[in-house]
Amino acid sequence: MILYLHGFRSSPDSYKARCMLAHMAKLGRGDEIACPDLSPSPALAIQQADALLAGYKAEDICIIGSSLGGYYATWLAEKYGCKAILLNPAVKPPRDLESYVGVTTYYHSDRVFEFKAEYMAELRALAVEKITQPERYFLIAATGDEVLDWREMVTHYPRAKQLVIEGSDHGIAEFADYLDQVMAFADDRA
């Protein structure tokens, strides 16, 4: 089971999510991936993920998280003892998202949502100060990320498998080029 978790203001319509879904379908494994439309509430987003992971053994789970989804993926990987692939993950979202409290829209639609002040406490409750098993993590970080600092990512995931992309952007525009490496790690071939 691969669980793909999108980032803040994103959705299953994001480029990376669509890439993963299409790639899994092309492999004939479309039934092995889930990409929920996550709630703006971090607590509810984790509940959504928990519901999708119920019944799976840790060795059968790989969570792929992009940006804020990477923060969630880290917390879930620690909870379940499963693998996680982190794509330009948020490391300190309570700090980074405080200025977004209020009403905003999603990137891939005109849908409006409210990011409530109480969500900051929900984010703090999901903090993982130090990962426990670095071998379960694969970090993909772009030095050209215009939203988050790649150096903070590299520091937060010491001894994890790391791919630092020179340049690129927060969305990892060339994500399709890394699908083989992503799948190798997800399938324990890395």
C-alpha positions as CSV (number, residue, x, y, z in Angstrom):
1,M,0.0,0.0,0.0
2,I,1.3,3.4,-1.0
3,L,-0.4,6.3,0.7
4,Y,0.3,9.7,-1.0
5,L,-0.2,12.8,1.1
6,H,-0.3,16.1,-0.6
7,G,0.8,19.4,0.8
8,F,-0.9,22.5,2.2
9,R,-3.3,24.1,-0.2
10,S,-2.7,21.2,-2.6
11,S,-4.8,18.3,-3.5
12,P,-4.8,14.9,-5.4
13,D,-4.8,17.0,-8.5
14,S,-1.2,18.2,-7.9
15,Y,1.4,17.3,-10.5
16,K,3.3,14.8,-8.2
17,A,0.1,13.1,-7.0
18,R,-1.1,12.7,-10.6
19,C,2.3,11.4,-11.6
20,M,2.3,8.8,-8.9
21,L,-1.3,7.7,-9.6
22,A,-0.6,7.4,-13.4
23,H,2.7,5.5,-12.8
24,M,1.0,3.0,-10.5
25,A,-1.8,2.5,-13.0
26,K,0.7,2.0,-15.8
27,L,2.4,-0.7,-13.7
28,G,-1.0,-2.4,-13.2
29,R,-0.9,-1.5,-9.5
30,G,-3.5,1.3,-9.4
31,D,-5.3,-0.5,-6.6
32,E,-2.2,-0.3,-4.4
33,I,-2.2,3.5,-4.0
34,A,-4.4,5.9,-2.2
35,C,-4.3,9.7,-2.5
36,P,-7.0,11.3,-0.2
37,D,-8.1,14.9,-0.4
38,L,-6.8,15.8,3.0
39,S,-8.7,18.0,5.4
40,P,-7.2,21.4,6.3
41,S,-7.4,20.2,9.9
42,P,-4.1,18.3,10.7
43,A,-5.9,16.1,13.2
44,L,-8.6,15.2,10.7
45,A,-6.0,14.7,8.0
46,I,-4.2,12.2,10.2
47,Q,-7.5,10.4,10.9
48,Q,-8.1,10.1,7.2
49,A,-4.6,8.5,6.8
50,D,-5.2,6.2,9.8
51,A,-8.5,5.0,8.2
52,L,-6.7,4.1,4.9
53,L,-3.8,2.4,6.7
54,A,-6.0,0.3,9.0
55,G,-5.4,-3.4,8.5
56,Y,-2.1,-3.1,6.8
57,K,1.2,-4.4,8.3
58,A,4.1,-1.9,8.6
59,E,6.1,-3.8,6.1
60,D,3.4,-3.4,3.5
61,I,3.1,0.4,3.9
62,C,5.0,3.2,2.2
63,I,3.8,6.7,2.8
64,I,4.9,9.4,0.3
65,G,4.4,12.9,1.6
66,S,5.0,16.2,-0.2
67,S,5.6,19.4,1.8
68,L,3.1,19.4,4.7
69,G,2.2,15.9,3.6
70,G,5.9,15.0,4.4
71,Y,5.4,16.3,7.9
72,Y,2.4,14.0,8.3
73,A,4.2,11.1,6.6
74,T,7.0,11.4,9.2
75,W,4.6,11.3,12.1
76,L,2.8,8.3,10.6
77,A,6.0,6.5,9.8
78,E,7.0,6.8,13.4
79,K,3.6,5.7,14.6
80,Y,3.3,2.7,12.2
81,G,7.0,1.8,11.9
82,C,6.7,1.9,8.1
83,K,8.7,3.5,5.2
84,A,8.3,7.1,4.2
85,I,9.4,9.0,1.1
86,L,9.5,12.8,1.7
87,L,9.3,15.2,-1.1
88,N,10.5,18.7,0.0
89,P,8.9,18.0,3.4
90,A,7.8,20.7,5.8
91,V,10.0,20.4,8.9
92,K,8.5,23.2,11.0
93,P,5.0,23.9,9.7
94,P,3.7,25.5,13.0
95,R,6.3,28.2,12.3
96,D,5.8,28.3,8.5
97,L,2.0,28.2,8.3
98,E,1.1,30.7,11.1
99,S,0.7,33.5,8.6
100,Y,-1.9,31.4,6.6
101,V,-4.5,31.4,9.4
102,G,-7.7,32.6,7.8
103,V,-9.6,31.9,4.6
104,T,-7.7,30.9,1.5
105,T,-8.1,28.8,-1.7
106,Y,-6.5,25.5,-3.0
107,Y,-3.9,25.7,-5.7
108,H,-5.7,23.5,-8.2
109,S,-9.2,24.9,-7.9
110,D,-11.2,27.9,-6.7
111,R,-12.4,26.0,-3.6
112,V,-12.1,28.0,-0.5
113,F,-11.2,26.7,2.9
114,E,-10.4,28.1,6.3
115,F,-7.1,27.3,8.0
116,K,-8.1,27.9,11.7
117,A,-5.9,29.2,14.5
118,E,-6.5,26.0,16.5
119,Y,-4.8,24.0,13.7
120,M,-1.5,25.3,14.9
121,A,-1.8,23.3,18.1
122,E,-2.8,20.2,16.0
123,L,0.4,20.7,14.0
124,R,2.5,21.0,17.1
125,A,1.1,17.7,18.4
126,L,2.4,16.0,15.3
127,A,6.0,17.1,15.7
128,V,8.7,14.5,15.4
129,E,11.9,16.0,16.9
130,K,14.1,13.1,15.8
131,I,13.4,10.1,13.5
132,T,14.1,6.8,15.1
133,Q,15.0,4.6,12.2
134,P,16.6,6.6,9.4
135,E,16.8,3.5,7.1
136,R,13.0,3.7,6.7
137,Y,13.2,7.2,5.2
138,F,14.0,8.5,1.7
139,L,14.3,12.3,1.4
140,I,14.1,14.1,-1.9
141,A,15.0,17.7,-1.4
142,A,15.5,20.5,-4.0
143,T,18.0,23.2,-3.4
144,G,15.8,25.5,-5.6
145,D,12.8,25.1,-3.3
146,E,11.3,28.6,-3.1
147,V,9.0,27.7,-0.1
148,L,11.1,25.6,2.3
149,D,14.8,25.4,3.1
150,W,16.3,22.2,1.8
151,R,19.2,22.4,4.4
152,E,16.6,22.2,7.2
153,M,15.2,19.0,5.5
154,V,18.7,17.4,5.2
155,T,19.4,18.2,8.8
156,H,16.1,16.8,10.1
157,Y,16.6,13.4,8.4
158,P,20.2,12.5,9.3
159,R,21.4,9.1,8.0
160,A,18.3,8.7,5.9
161,K,18.7,7.9,2.2
162,Q,18.8,11.4,0.6
163,L,18.6,12.7,-2.9
164,V,19.4,16.4,-3.0
165,I,18.4,17.9,-6.4
166,E,20.5,20.9,-7.5
167,G,18.0,23.5,-8.5
168,S,14.4,22.5,-9.3
169,D,11.6,24.0,-7.2
170,H,9.1,23.3,-4.4
171,G,6.9,21.3,-6.7
172,I,9.9,19.2,-8.1
173,A,8.9,20.0,-11.7
174,E,10.9,17.0,-12.9
175,F,9.4,14.5,-10.4
176,A,8.7,12.0,-13.2
177,D,12.4,11.6,-13.6
178,Y,12.7,10.2,-10.0
179,L,9.8,7.7,-10.2
180,D,12.1,4.7,-10.6
181,Q,14.0,5.6,-7.5
182,V,10.8,6.3,-5.6
183,M,9.4,2.9,-6.5
184,A,12.6,1.1,-5.8
185,F,12.6,2.4,-2.2
186,A,8.8,1.8,-1.8
187,D,9.3,-1.8,-3.1
188,D,12.5,-2.5,-1.0
189,R,14.7,-2.6,-4.0
190,A,16.7,0.5,-3.1
